[in-house]
Amino acid sequence: MKNYILNPDVEYVNRIVQGIAKRKGHCPCRLNIDETTLCPCDDFIKNYNCKCNLFVKKD
C-alpha cells in the first residue's frame, strides 16, 4: 500500500470505520460479505482501488 495514506478527513474516516465495525471488518461500500471484502478489501490490495476512500493516494 505504498503511496497511500488514510484519508485526512477525520470525520469521514470515523464514519467509514463505524461502518466497518458494524459489518464486522468488511468494507461498508461492498454489497457482499465474504473473505474478499475484509478491509482492506482485495480490490484495494490488488488494484489500489479503495471505493469508500478510506485510503487515498499521497500527494
C-alpha positions as CSV (number, residue, x, y, z in Angstrom):
1,M,0.0,0.0,0.0
2,K,2.9,2.2,-0.8
3,N,2.0,5.8,-1.7
4,Y,-1.4,5.5,0.0
5,I,-2.5,7.1,3.3
6,L,-5.5,7.1,5.5
7,N,-7.9,9.8,4.3
8,P,-7.0,13.0,6.1
9,D,-10.7,13.9,6.7
10,V,-11.0,12.6,10.3
11,E,-14.8,12.9,10.4
12,Y,-15.2,10.9,7.1
13,V,-12.8,8.2,8.4
14,N,-14.7,7.9,11.6
15,R,-17.9,7.2,9.6
16,I,-16.2,4.6,7.4
17,V,-14.6,2.9,10.4
18,Q,-18.0,2.8,12.2
19,G,-19.4,1.1,9.0
20,I,-16.5,-1.4,9.0
21,A,-17.2,-2.2,12.7
22,K,-20.9,-2.7,12.0
23,R,-20.0,-5.1,9.2
24,K,-17.6,-7.0,11.4
25,G,-14.5,-5.9,9.5
26,H,-15.9,-5.8,6.0
27,C,-15.8,-2.8,3.6
28,P,-19.0,-0.8,4.1
29,C,-19.3,0.1,0.4
30,R,-19.5,-3.5,-0.8
31,L,-22.8,-5.4,-1.0
32,N,-21.4,-8.8,-0.4
33,I,-19.7,-10.0,2.8
34,D,-17.0,-12.6,2.2
35,E,-13.3,-13.0,2.5
36,T,-12.6,-10.6,-0.4
37,T,-14.4,-7.7,1.3
38,L,-12.4,-7.7,4.6
39,C,-10.9,-4.2,5.0
40,P,-8.6,-3.5,3.3
41,C,-10.5,-5.3,0.6
42,D,-8.9,-7.5,-2.2
43,D,-9.7,-4.8,-4.8
44,F,-7.6,-2.3,-2.9
45,I,-4.8,-4.8,-2.2
46,K,-4.6,-5.9,-5.8
47,N,-5.6,-2.8,-7.8
48,Y,-5.2,0.0,-5.2
49,N,-8.9,0.9,-5.7
50,C,-10.5,2.0,-2.4
51,K,-14.1,2.6,-3.3
52,C,-15.0,4.0,0.1
53,N,-12.0,6.4,0.0
54,L,-10.7,5.3,3.4
55,F,-7.3,5.1,1.7
56,V,-6.2,7.8,-0.7
57,K,-3.2,8.4,-2.8
58,K,-0.4,10.5,-1.3
59,D,0.1,13.9,-3.0
